[in-house]
Amino acid sequence: MNIVGGNSGGVFGNRKNIMEKCSACGLCVDSCLLLQEIGEVPLDIATRGPAIEEAFSCNLCELCTAVCPEDLSLAGMFAAKRVEAVANGEFPIYDYRYIYPDRELNVCKLYREKYHIDYNDLPLDKKGAVAFFPGCTMFTYAPAITRAAFNHLQELWPYISLLTDCCGKPLYQMGLRERGESYTGYIKSKLIGLGVKVLITACPNCFYQLRADLAPAGVEVRTIYESWGEGKPGTSSVTIHDSCPDRHEGIFARQVRGVLERLGYQRVEMEHHGTTTFCCGSGGQVSHFRPDLAEALIVRRLEEAGKTGAGILAGYCLSCVLNFARISSGIKVRHALDLLLGLDEDYNGIKERARALFSGPEGEENWQRVMAE
């Protein structure tokens, strides 16, 4: 289920479905911090119509759907409202252009420029049947993992190439549907031109965003964990944070758990995992629209992880990992690939390094560059 893809179904269509079927049982309210803040059940919100501020405060994480007896998607209604608000000029989305992945300069590109992160020594954008698509967050903020993962894959596919593109999901999440579709077309054309038949992804956002779009072009999208062989043995106890895009199908959840268990890690589950996982605070770009709400989501998840007594909190989405590592919680935060590849990257401080780009006199200059028309 991809509620932020090209067709969001129309805000009234989503509202009508909720108005007809919502029993006001309150299960979604019990699980969702935003609904608790609003203080209304979906039936009431759909009947009056969602506010723009509410739509851009939703993580689009689909937890509401997972706990709903009728499988209703309040997130789908909010996503459609975003599209409508942007199309009608009712929300200043252009103020957030610093995160548009299709701009010549954005925050990720600036970070790589300032901290000298590039992959020019690797086979970038080379023609071939297999390519590695780590995702913009990973190849920007975790170059050690990106390189180690690429080297691992190169042992399986010697002629694999590396693609440093974004999947385009942020555009859809922000309600920029036409711009998102245009960017998806660019990705599809690029892969066809390179002759890619198998695209290996490390990011669940990329996997679920690209899989359906690329299938008609004959490109099979796989996860990096699908055919994982040997890895670094471990004996630590680990609790795994499941990412929201994986909520309904659980492909990453099953594969990551399977590999870690084979390597000897002791798994301890949080109360909310799999289909009922809590969002890390990154979903729907809420960390930009509602940083206060994102902070509350991070704290809630870290508290739940701490209750497991596990030594490591592992995530398979780097955005989640970066969020958790930003707050001191007493639990070691790592990416699943750190454990599999024998790395020990400390992600604490990466968010601060990113913010430091916009501090002081140079920070003002950097901001002007990123926001330039």
N, C-alpha and C positions, 0 to 999 in steps of 0.2 A: 504494500500500500504506500503510494507516494503522493501525499496530499499537497506537496508543493511543486509538483511537476507542471507540465504545460496546460492541463485542463483541471481547474479546481472546481468545476461543476456549477459555479454561480452561487452567489451568496444567498439568494432566495431559495434555490434548490436545497441547500444545506439547512437553511432555517425551517423550511417546510417539513423536511424529514424529522427534524428534532421536535417541532411543534406537534406532529402527528403521533410520535412514538415515545417521547420522553415521559416516564412515569414519575419524575421528580423524586426518585428513590434516594438521591444524595450520595451515592457511592463515589461518583466522580469528585464531588465537593470534598469528601473526606480525604481524597488522595492529592488534590491539586491546590497548591498555595494560591494561585491566581483566583480560582473560584472561591476560595475562602475569603480572599480579599474583596472580591466583588460582592459576595454575600447573597448570591442567587443561584438557583439551579438552572441547567441549560434550557429548560422549558421557558422560564421567565426571560432569559436573555434572548432566546430565539424569537419569542413573541414580540418583544419591544424592538428587537434588532440590535446587533452588537455595536458597541461604540468603537470608534477608531482606536482610541487609547487602549481599550481592552484587546483588540486584535493584535496590536503591536507589543502587547505584554505577554502574549501566549507563546510558550516554547514550541508549539506545534509538535509536541512529543508523542501525542496519541495515547498517553496514559488514560485519558478519559474514555477512549474507545475500548481499551483493554479491560477496564473494570465495569463497563456498561453492559447490562443484561441484553440490551437491544443493539449493541455494536454501533452506537451513534458516535459521530465525530464532531465534537465541538471544535476541535482543532481545525477540521476541514472548513467549518463555517468561518472561523477567524482568518484562515489563510485566504479564503475567497474575499473576505472583507478587506484584507490588505490589498489584493489586486484591484478591487473596486476603488479604494481610497487613493491609491497611486494613480490609477487611470484618470480619476476625476480631479487630480491635483489637490486633494484634501489632506495629504500628509507630506511633509517636507523631506521626501526620501533622498533628494539630491544632497541634503546636508550630510548624508552618510556615504557619499561617493568614495570616501577614503578606503572602503572595503569592497568596492566593485571589483571583481576579479578580471574584468575585461578592460580596465583602464591601463594606460601606459605605465602609470605609477600608482601603487596602492601601498597599504601599510606592510604587507608581506614582502613586496618587492623592495621597499625602502629598507626593511630589516635585513634582507639578504645583501643589499648594497653596502650598508653601513658596517655590517659585521663580516663582510667578505665571504659570503657563502655562495659558492657556485659549484657546478658539476661539469665544468668544461673538459676535465680529464676523462670523463666517462662518455660512452657512446650515446649522445643526446639526439633524439629525433631521427634515428637511423632507420632505413627501410628494413623490414623484417617481419616475420610472422608473429613474434612475441614481444611485448613491451611491458615494462613495469610502470605503473601509475600510482606513486605513493600518496598523492594528494598534497595540496598546497600547504596545509598546516605542517605536515610531516617534513617535506623537503625544505621548508623555511626554518622551523624551530627545532628540528631533530636531524641534523645532517649526519651524525654518527650512525643513527639507525638507518637512515636512507641508504648510506653507502654500504653498511654491513648487510642489509637486506638485499640490495642489488647484487653484491658479491655472492650471497647465498643462492640467489636465483640464477646467477650466471653459471653456477656449477651444473644446474639442471638444463639451462638453455644458453649455451655459449654465445649465441649471437643476439641475445636479448638487448633491447635498447631502453633508455630511460626517458620518460616524458615528464617534464616539469610544467604541467598545466593544472588549472583548477577544473573541477567537474562542472562548475557553474551553479551549483545548488544555492549559494548565497543570493544570487539574483532572483531566483524563484521565491526564496524565503522572504525577501524584502518586498515581494509583490510586483517585481519587474518581469512580468511573464513574457512579453515580447522580446525583451532584451535577453532573457534566459533562453528562449527558443533559438534566437540568433546565435548565442554562444554555443548551445548544444550542436547546432548545425556546423559551426566551425570545428568543434571537436570531432564530429563524425567525419567531416571531409578530410581532416588531417589524418585520421586513422586509416581511412580508405586509401589516401594517397601514399601512406607509408606501407600499405599492404599488411597491416596488423590483423591477425585472426584471433589471437588470444591476448587479452589485456589483464594483467595481474594487478590487483588493487590491494592496498594495505588499509584503506580507510572505509568504514562502513557507509559513510555518506556518499563517497564516490561510487562504491559498489552498487548501491540501490538506486542512485541517481542515473547511472550510465547503463545499467544492465538492459532495461527494456528499450531504451533509446537506441542502443547499438545493435541489438539483436537483428533488426531488419537489414542492417548493413553487413551481416555475417561476422560480427565481432563477438566472441564469447568473453564475458567478463567473469573472472575467477577471483577468489580471495587468495592471499599469500599463504594462508594456513591450510588450504585445501589439500595440498600434497606435501605437507611438511614432513621431512624425514628425521634425521638426527638433530639433536640440539644440546644445549648445555644442561646437564642434569641438575636438579635442585631438590632440596629437602625442606625448604621453608613453607610455612603456611601462607596461603594466598586467598584473598577474597577478590572476586572479579566483578568489576562494574560493567554492566551491559549497556550499550549505547542505544539511544532511542530509535535510530533508523533500523536497528536489528530486532526491534521489539516483536514484530508480528511473525517473522520467519525464523529468527534465531540461528541463522547460518553461522555467523561469527561466534556466537555464544557457544554453540556445540563444538565447533572446530577448535577454538582456543582452549576450552576446558579439556578436550580430548588430548591435545598435544601436551599441555602442562601436566596432566595426570600421567601420561606416558613417561614424562621426564622425571617424575617423582615428587612433584609439588603436592602439598596437602591442601585440598580445597575446602574453604569454609564459606558458606553462602550468607549473604545479607538477607534480611527478611524480604526486601523487595528486589527481585532479580528477574531476568527473563522478561516475560510479558508485562510484569508489573514494576519494572525498574523505574527508579526516580531519575529525572533528567539532571544532568550535571550543571545546568545553568547556561550552556552554550546554545541550546536549541532555539531555532527561530531568530537568531541574532539578538536575543533578548539582552545579552551582556552589553550591547550597544544602546538598545532602546530603553531598557529598564535595569541598569546595573544593580540597583538595590534588591530587586527581585532575584536576579541571578546570584547575588551573594547569599541570599537566604537559601536558595536551592543547593548551593555548594556546601554550606554549613550543615544542612539537613542530611545530605548524602555522607559527608565525612563522619557525622555522629553515628550514623547507622553502620558504616564500615568499622568504626572504632569498637562497636559493641561485639563484633565477631571475634575479637582477640587475635586476628590474623596479623602476621608480621608485615605483609605486603598488600597494598591495594593496587591491583593491576587493571588497566583499561586497554581496550584495543582501538580506541579513538583518541588521537593525540590531543584534540581540543578538550576532552574530558580530563585527561591526565594533567594538562597544563592548569586547568582550573583547580583541581584538587591539590596540586603541588604548591600552589600559591599561598595556601593557608597552612600554618603550622598546626598539625593535628596529632602528632605522635605516631602516625603510621607511615611507613615508607611507601611512596607513590612511584610506580614504574609503569612503562608501557609493556604490554605482553611480549613484544619483540625484544625488549631489553632482556627478559628472562630467557627467551629462546636462543638469542644470539650471544649470550654471555656478556652483555654490556651492563653498565651500572650508571647510566646517565642520571644526574640530579637535575630535575626540572624546576626546582625552587629558584626563583629569581628571573626566569625567562620573561614572565609578564612584566617584571620591573624593568628589564632591559629594553623591552619594546616601548614602554612608557617613557623611558629615559630619552628616547629619540626625539621627544617633543618637549623636552625641558631646556630651559636656558635660551640664550641667543640663537644657538644653532637649532634648537627645537622649534623656534618660531619659523625659521627658514625652511626646515623640513616640513612643517605643517603647511606652509604656503605652497611648497612644491607638490605635496600630495593632493591638495585641494584645488590646484590650478585648473582653470577652465580649459 
